[in-house]
């Protein structure tokens, strides 16, 4: 289940996420949403923290 929230992201980080999205779009036959990219990056980053 997912929640709809509003997040403010720095322009530099948006640019980096868009570049990741562009690379994923090139290699994937499916559509890749910005939300999907953001969730993948956040989940990978959260793996570093033991909660």
N, C-alpha and C positions, 0 to 999 in steps of 0.2 A: 504494500500500500504506500502511496506517496502523498505528500502534502504540498499544497501550493503556497509558496512563501515568496517574499520579496527580499532580495539581497543586493547590496551595493558592492560592486567589484571594481577595483582599480583598472584604469584603462590599459595599463601594461599587462595585467593578468588576463584581461579579456582578449587582448591581441594574441597572447600565448595560447589561450584556450582555442581561439579561432584557428590558429595554425595547426594545433593538434587535430581539430575537427577536419580541416582541409586534408590533412594527410590520411585520416581515417576514411574520408569520403572517397579518396582516390583508390584505396585498397579494398573497399567494401562494396558489394553489390547492393546492400541495403542503404536506406537513408540513415544519416547520423545526425541526431538533433544536438543542439547546444547543451540542452539539459542532460542528455546522456553522457556527453563528454565531461561536463562538470561533475556529475555523479561518479564517473569512473576515476577522475583525478582526485576527488575528495576521498573516496573509499580507499584508494591506494595510499594517500597521505595519512589517513586515520589508522592504517595498519601499523604505523610506527609507534603509536601510543597504546599502552596497555591500560584499558579502562575496565 
